[in-house]
Amino acid sequence: FLYMGRLLEGFGVGIISYTVPIYIAEIAPQDLRGALGSVNQLSVTIGILISYLIGLLVEWRLLAVLGVVPCLVLIPGLFFIPESPRWLAKMGMTDDFEASLQVLRGFDTDITQEVLEIKGSVSSASRRTTLRLAELKLRRYWLPLMIGIGLLCFQQFSGINGVIFYSTTIFESAGITSSNFVTLSVGIIQVIATAVSTWLVDRTGRRILLIVSSSGMSLSLVLVAVSFFLKGIVAEDSSWFSTLGILSVVGVLLMIVFFSLGMGPVPWIIMSE
């Protein structure tokens, strides 16, 4: 039952992980699209932090059951949010499209210019032939396809989920006695770094954040690997033993910071764009 529940949860999270960034990108004003797109990942990190906090107080079974609470709020709430204006325009529902956009922008806002822009964008897209799976082999689709899939694959291959899930075990292996406190610090740092990324993403651009993020993560993981390797060589009564433990923790924390600055939120934004 535990495996089946985790499998079903994975299906749900997989669908939401794909649709939420696209929905945000389609309803957000153009000048705020990057920042609002990053809010998706920011919300994920806040949820992780909350689970860390609750996990200090209750056993894992109760913690898993408590995950039902936000779902019960989300399900009825979804019936009251407006449909994506761009999707409605694409489906030819002109009146519904303008009404949805007016609700999103506020009833006192003039949406005339944005309506024309969306209609022009949808009209331009509708003149193209429908993309078939076999056409993905054409050269003009290679670059966006590789960028979109590649970023999301490397986001997972970075090992961030392993670090998050096993952070307490990692810190205990590093010799940190207050591992729960450090794990909680991981959640706090992740929220702060993702919030900074939300502020930076429309100011610095997507690519520079990805470059800084991936470079910083690489150096951080090298620090972790070297620290654990040397820790297995030096004597436990050596002053270097505790120092290497601290360095490995610093490396893990830096890795999470750099991930949250770029590789966490930005691939989802680029995928939706």
C-alpha positions as CSV (number, residue, x, y, z in Angstrom):
1,F,0.0,0.0,0.0
2,L,2.9,2.3,0.8
3,Y,4.4,1.7,-2.7
4,M,1.0,2.1,-4.4
5,G,0.4,5.4,-2.6
6,R,3.8,6.7,-3.5
7,L,3.2,5.7,-7.1
8,L,-0.2,7.5,-7.3
9,E,1.3,10.5,-5.6
10,G,4.1,10.5,-8.2
11,F,1.6,10.6,-11.0
12,G,-0.2,13.6,-9.4
13,V,3.0,15.5,-8.7
14,G,4.2,14.8,-12.2
15,I,1.1,16.3,-13.8
16,I,1.2,19.3,-11.5
17,S,4.9,19.9,-12.1
18,Y,4.2,20.2,-15.8
19,T,0.9,22.2,-15.9
20,V,1.5,24.7,-13.1
21,P,4.5,26.5,-14.7
22,I,2.7,26.6,-18.0
23,Y,-0.5,28.0,-16.4
24,I,1.5,30.6,-14.5
25,A,3.4,31.6,-17.7
26,E,0.1,32.0,-19.6
27,I,-1.7,34.1,-17.0
28,A,1.2,36.3,-15.8
29,P,1.9,39.8,-17.3
30,Q,4.9,39.6,-19.6
31,D,7.1,41.8,-17.3
32,L,6.5,39.5,-14.3
33,R,6.5,36.2,-16.1
34,G,9.9,35.1,-14.8
35,A,9.4,36.2,-11.2
36,L,5.9,34.6,-11.0
37,G,7.2,31.4,-12.7
38,S,9.9,31.2,-9.9
39,V,7.1,31.3,-7.3
40,N,6.3,27.7,-8.2
41,Q,9.7,26.5,-7.0
42,L,9.6,28.9,-4.1
43,S,6.3,27.3,-3.0
44,V,7.9,23.9,-3.2
45,T,10.8,24.9,-1.0
46,I,8.4,26.4,1.5
47,G,6.5,23.1,1.6
48,I,9.7,21.3,2.2
49,L,10.6,23.6,5.1
50,I,7.1,23.1,6.6
51,S,7.5,19.3,6.4
52,Y,10.9,19.6,8.1
53,L,9.3,21.6,11.0
54,I,6.3,19.3,11.4
55,G,8.6,16.2,11.1
56,L,10.4,17.4,14.2
57,L,7.2,17.0,16.2
58,V,5.3,14.0,14.7
59,E,6.2,10.6,13.4
60,W,6.4,10.0,9.6
61,R,3.0,8.3,9.3
62,L,1.2,11.3,10.7
63,L,3.3,13.6,8.6
64,A,2.3,11.7,5.5
65,V,-1.4,11.9,6.4
66,L,-1.1,15.7,7.0
67,G,-0.1,16.0,3.4
68,V,-3.8,15.4,2.6
69,V,-4.8,18.8,4.1
70,P,-3.4,21.1,1.4
71,C,-4.8,18.7,-1.2
72,L,-8.3,19.1,0.3
73,V,-7.9,22.9,0.1
74,L,-6.5,22.8,-3.5
75,I,-9.2,20.6,-5.1
76,P,-12.2,22.8,-4.4
77,G,-10.1,25.9,-4.9
78,L,-9.2,24.9,-8.5
79,F,-12.9,25.3,-9.5
80,F,-12.7,29.0,-8.7
81,I,-9.6,30.0,-10.6
82,P,-10.0,31.4,-14.1
83,E,-9.0,29.3,-17.1
84,S,-5.9,30.4,-19.0
85,P,-6.8,33.3,-21.4
86,R,-4.3,32.0,-24.0
87,W,-5.8,28.6,-24.0
88,L,-9.3,30.0,-24.3
89,A,-8.2,32.2,-27.2
90,K,-6.5,29.2,-28.9
91,M,-9.8,27.3,-28.6
92,G,-11.7,30.2,-30.2
93,M,-13.6,31.2,-27.1
94,T,-13.2,34.9,-27.6
95,D,-15.8,36.1,-25.0
96,D,-14.5,33.7,-22.3
97,F,-10.9,34.6,-23.1
98,E,-11.5,38.4,-22.6
99,A,-13.6,37.8,-19.4
100,S,-10.9,35.5,-18.0
101,L,-8.1,38.1,-18.7
102,Q,-10.2,40.9,-17.2
103,V,-10.6,38.9,-14.0
104,L,-6.9,38.2,-13.8
105,R,-5.9,41.9,-14.5
106,G,-8.7,43.5,-12.4
107,F,-11.9,45.0,-13.6
108,D,-10.5,48.6,-13.5
109,T,-7.6,47.6,-15.9
110,D,-7.6,48.3,-19.6
111,I,-6.8,45.0,-21.3
112,T,-7.3,46.2,-24.9
113,Q,-3.6,46.1,-25.8
114,E,-3.0,42.7,-24.2
115,V,-6.1,41.2,-25.9
116,L,-4.7,42.3,-29.3
117,E,-1.2,40.8,-28.4
118,I,-2.7,37.5,-27.4
119,K,-5.0,37.3,-30.4
120,G,-2.0,38.1,-32.7
121,S,0.1,35.4,-31.0
122,V,-2.6,32.8,-31.2
123,S,-3.4,33.7,-34.8
124,S,0.3,33.4,-35.7
125,A,0.5,30.0,-34.0
126,S,-2.7,28.7,-35.7
127,R,-1.3,29.4,-39.1
128,R,1.4,26.9,-38.5
129,T,0.9,23.2,-39.2
130,T,0.2,21.0,-36.2
131,L,3.5,19.5,-34.9
132,R,3.6,15.8,-35.2
133,L,5.9,13.5,-33.2
134,A,7.8,12.5,-36.3
135,E,8.6,16.1,-37.1
136,L,10.7,16.4,-33.9
137,K,13.6,14.9,-35.9
138,L,13.7,18.1,-38.0
139,R,16.7,20.3,-37.3
140,R,14.7,23.4,-36.4
141,Y,13.2,21.6,-33.4
142,W,16.5,20.1,-32.1
143,L,17.8,23.0,-30.1
144,P,14.6,23.9,-28.1
145,L,13.9,20.2,-27.6
146,M,17.4,19.5,-26.2
147,I,17.3,22.6,-24.0
148,G,13.9,21.9,-22.5
149,I,14.5,18.2,-21.9
150,G,18.2,18.6,-21.1
151,L,17.7,21.2,-18.4
152,L,15.0,19.2,-16.6
153,C,17.0,16.0,-16.8
154,F,20.2,17.5,-15.5
155,Q,18.1,19.2,-12.8
156,Q,17.3,15.7,-11.5
157,F,20.7,14.2,-12.3
158,S,22.3,16.9,-10.0
159,G,21.3,14.8,-7.0
160,I,19.3,17.5,-5.3
161,N,16.5,15.1,-4.2
162,G,19.0,12.7,-2.7
163,V,20.6,15.5,-0.8
164,I,17.2,16.7,0.5
165,F,15.8,13.3,1.3
166,Y,18.9,12.1,3.1
167,S,20.2,15.4,4.5
168,T,19.9,14.2,8.1
169,T,21.9,11.0,7.3
170,I,24.5,13.0,5.4
171,F,25.1,15.3,8.3
172,E,25.2,12.5,10.8
173,S,27.9,10.9,8.5
174,A,29.8,14.2,8.6
175,G,29.9,13.9,12.4
176,I,27.3,16.6,13.1
177,T,25.4,15.7,16.4
178,S,22.6,18.2,15.9
179,S,21.7,16.9,12.5
180,N,18.0,17.8,12.8
181,F,18.9,21.4,13.4
182,V,21.2,21.5,10.3
183,T,18.5,19.8,8.2
184,L,16.0,22.5,9.3
185,S,18.7,25.0,8.3
186,V,18.7,23.4,4.8
187,G,15.0,24.2,4.4
188,I,15.4,27.8,5.5
189,I,18.4,28.4,3.3
190,Q,16.6,26.9,0.3
191,V,13.6,29.2,0.8
192,I,15.8,32.3,1.1
193,A,17.9,31.4,-2.0
194,T,14.9,30.6,-4.1
195,A,13.3,34.0,-3.0
196,V,16.5,35.7,-4.2
197,S,16.3,33.9,-7.5
198,T,12.7,35.1,-7.9
199,W,13.9,38.7,-7.5
200,L,16.9,38.2,-9.9
201,V,15.4,36.1,-12.7
202,D,13.9,39.0,-14.6
203,R,16.8,41.3,-13.9
204,T,19.8,39.2,-14.7
205,G,18.2,36.8,-17.3
206,R,17.8,33.0,-17.2
207,R,21.1,31.9,-18.7
208,I,23.4,33.8,-16.3
209,L,21.5,32.3,-13.3
210,L,21.9,28.8,-14.8
211,I,25.7,29.3,-15.4
212,V,26.3,30.6,-11.9
213,S,24.1,27.9,-10.4
214,S,25.6,24.9,-12.2
215,S,29.2,26.1,-11.7
216,G,28.6,26.7,-8.0
217,M,26.9,23.3,-7.6
218,S,29.8,21.6,-9.2
219,L,32.4,23.2,-7.0
220,S,30.3,22.6,-3.9
221,L,29.9,18.8,-4.7
222,V,33.7,18.6,-5.3
223,L,34.2,20.1,-1.8
224,V,31.8,17.5,-0.3
225,A,33.4,14.6,-2.2
226,V,37.0,15.6,-1.2
227,S,35.9,16.2,2.4
228,F,34.3,12.8,2.8
229,F,37.2,11.1,1.0
230,L,39.8,12.7,3.3
231,K,37.6,12.1,6.3
232,G,37.9,8.4,5.6
233,I,41.7,8.6,5.6
234,V,42.6,10.8,8.6
235,A,42.5,9.6,12.1
236,E,39.4,10.3,14.2
237,D,41.4,11.9,16.9
238,S,43.0,14.3,14.4
239,S,42.0,18.0,14.4
240,W,41.4,17.6,10.6
241,F,38.6,15.0,11.2
242,S,36.1,17.5,12.7
243,T,37.3,20.2,10.2
244,L,36.5,18.0,7.3
245,G,33.1,17.2,8.7
246,I,32.3,20.9,8.9
247,L,33.6,21.4,5.3
248,S,31.4,18.7,4.0
249,V,28.3,20.3,5.6
250,V,29.3,23.7,4.2
251,G,29.6,22.0,0.8
252,V,26.1,20.5,1.0
253,L,24.6,23.9,2.1
254,L,26.4,25.7,-0.7
255,M,25.2,23.1,-3.2
256,I,21.6,23.7,-2.1
257,V,22.0,27.5,-2.3
258,F,23.4,27.4,-5.8
259,F,20.7,24.9,-6.9
260,S,18.0,27.2,-5.5
261,L,19.4,30.2,-7.4
262,G,19.1,28.7,-10.8
263,M,18.8,25.0,-11.5
264,G,15.8,24.8,-9.2
265,P,13.4,27.4,-10.6
266,V,14.8,28.4,-14.0
267,P,14.4,25.1,-16.0
268,W,10.6,25.2,-15.3
269,I,10.4,28.8,-16.5
270,I,12.4,28.0,-19.7
271,M,10.2,24.9,-20.4
272,S,7.1,27.0,-20.2
273,E,8.6,29.7,-22.4
